[in-house]
Amino acid sequence: METTAFLRKFFGYDTFRPNQREIIENVMNGRDTLVLMPTGGGKSVCYQIPALVMKGTAIVVSPLISLMKDQVETLRANGIEAAALNSNNSLDTDTVIRRKCMSGDMKLLYISPEKLLAEIPYLLSNIHISLFAIDEAHCISQWGHDFRPEYTQLGLLRDKFPSVPIMALTATADRITRQDIVTQLKLHDCHEFISSFDRPNLSLSVKRNFTTKEKNAFILNFIKARPYDAGIIYCLSRKTTEKVTIALKDKGINAMAYHAGLTGQERNQAQERFKNDEIQVVCATIAFGMGIDKSNVRWVIHYNMPKSIESFYQEIGRAGRDGAPADTVLFYSLADIIQLTEFAKASGQQDVNMDKLKQMRQYAESNVCRRRILLNYFNEQTDHDCGNCDVCQNPPQRFDGTRYVQMALSAMKRTREQIRLSTVVEILKGMHSATVSKKGYDQLKTFGVGKDLSVQDWNDYLLQMLQMGFFEIVYNEGRRAMVTSSGEDVLYGRKTAELCIIDRSTKEQPHRQKTRLRLEIPTITIPGLPPTMGVEDPKLFEALRQLRRQCAEEEGLPPYIVFGDKVLHALATQKPTTIEQFGYIPGVGDFKRQKYGPRFVALIQKYV
C-alpha cells in the first residue's frame, strides 16, 4: 500500500502537507532526518506513516507522560496499535506492551529519555526497531529554549543501533540549535527539512503598557466575546497565574491555574479538565502546553512578554492546531523588559539570552507587519504584509513628541543620570516621593513639567524612547537611565522625535470577532452531493459538538480526539447524509468512519 493510501485510511486525508512526503521517503530509505516544522504543521505524521509502513516498532522519545498519553489516545482512536512505557503503567500493562513489541504487532512505542536508556539492554535489544523519532529535539541542545539534561545521552542510540534511522523533530530551533541537535544525536548524512513557519490562521496582536486593571478588563471582554472557545493565558510567575485565575472566576469564567508550585495531582486535574472541555481557560506558566495536543484551542494570551521568540512562537502555536482561525494577544510593559533583562543577565548564557530578548522586544515594539518579523526570525522571507495582525489592520498614528522626549531626557541629565525610570516619572509628574524629597529633586527645573500627562502615559512614552534608543538602562549599576548620543541630539534640538499615539482601549473592535469566526471550507467532491458554496449551519455545528462530547465522555477521551473542530465545521457545511459521503470529509479515516459515522450521519439527516 502506498504512503498516500495509509494517509487516507488512518488519518482521512488525500494529500500530504508540504515536505511531509519527502520526509517520509527520506526516513523510509534509512536516512537520518532533522525536521523543523511549526506546531500544528503535521510533524507527527512524518514518523507515524513510516512506522505503519515499515516492519517492526517505531520508538518515539517524548519528554512528558501527558504528551505521550495524548499521542497514544489519538493513534488508537484512528485504529493504530500504539502504547507508552512510563511510570504510570501497571506491571500487567507493561507486560502486554512488551509482548506486542516482541511479536511486531506494536507499531509505535512512546517512551521517555530516562526509560529509553534503561531499556536499551533489555526490550530495545530484543525487538525489531523500524526507526527512532526524537520529539521536541530542541531539548537536547543547551542553545535551545527548553534544554533538558536527560536528553543529552540520546547520542547512545547511534552507537547501539547504527543501522536504525533517527528522525529528530522540533517546532522551534534556530540555526545554532539545529547544528547542535545533529552533533549531539550523532546523525549521519542528515537531511534537514525546514517547513514554512507561516501560520496564517493565527491573528497576531500586541497591547502595550496596560495596567493590571486594564489587562483584566480586556481579557474579560475578550473571553465573553468567545463564550464557547477554549484558551490559554501565559503568565511570567506562579503568583500572577493565581491572581488572574481568581479575577476570572470572580467574573463567572470557568478557569484554573497551572504552575510548578501545584501538586502533581492538581496540575493533572487542570490539564485533564481543559483537554476534556470541562473548563474554558487555563492560566499558566510556561510549564503548561508542551504536554497537550488539544487541537481546538482558539486563543492564546501572553499576560507578560516571553523571554524569546522561540518560546513565544511555540506557545502561540498551541492555538489553532486544527487549522481553523485562532487569536493571539501579547501584553508587554517596561516592567516586563526590566525583569526579563535581569533574568537574562543572571543566566549562564547572558549574551545569547540577551540577544534573544532583544529580538523578542523588536517583535513587540515594531510598527511593521508582525508576521513578517516572525518569519524573518526563522529565515523565511515574504514580500507582502499578512493583513491578519494589529499593525496591518490598525497602523499606529504618530505625532511630534519632541517636547516630551526633551522633558524626560532633561530629568535624567539634571540628576547626573543616576535615577531609575520610576524616579524620572516622579520628577516629571511633580510627585514628592521619598527619593525625590531626599535627593532634592523637587528643586530641579524639570520638576512637575509633565504633570499634564498620567503616570501610565509617561511609562508608555518612556518605553517608546527606550525602543528608539534615546536612552539605555544600565542594569549592572542599579538600573539607572543613561542618555545616548541619539537622545542628546533630540535633547539639544538637533533632531525631532515622533511618538505613537497611545491606545489602551480594553474593548475589542466588533468587526474582528466576525472575521475570526468565518472559516473557509474548501469545496469537496462527494458522490451524491452537489458542490458546496461553503455555507455553514451554526446550529448544526453546535449539535455536532454536543454529539462529539457525548461520544468522548462514553469513551473517556478528550473531545478533540474524536474529531477536531475543523472536521465539525466541514460536516456542518457539507452535510453528508450517508456513511460513504461521511468518509469523504477530510480528517475522517476508515476507522472513524465506521465507528462514528452512523451517529453523526443520523444527526445530520435530521437537519437536512
Disulfide bonds with the S-S distance in Angstrom:
none
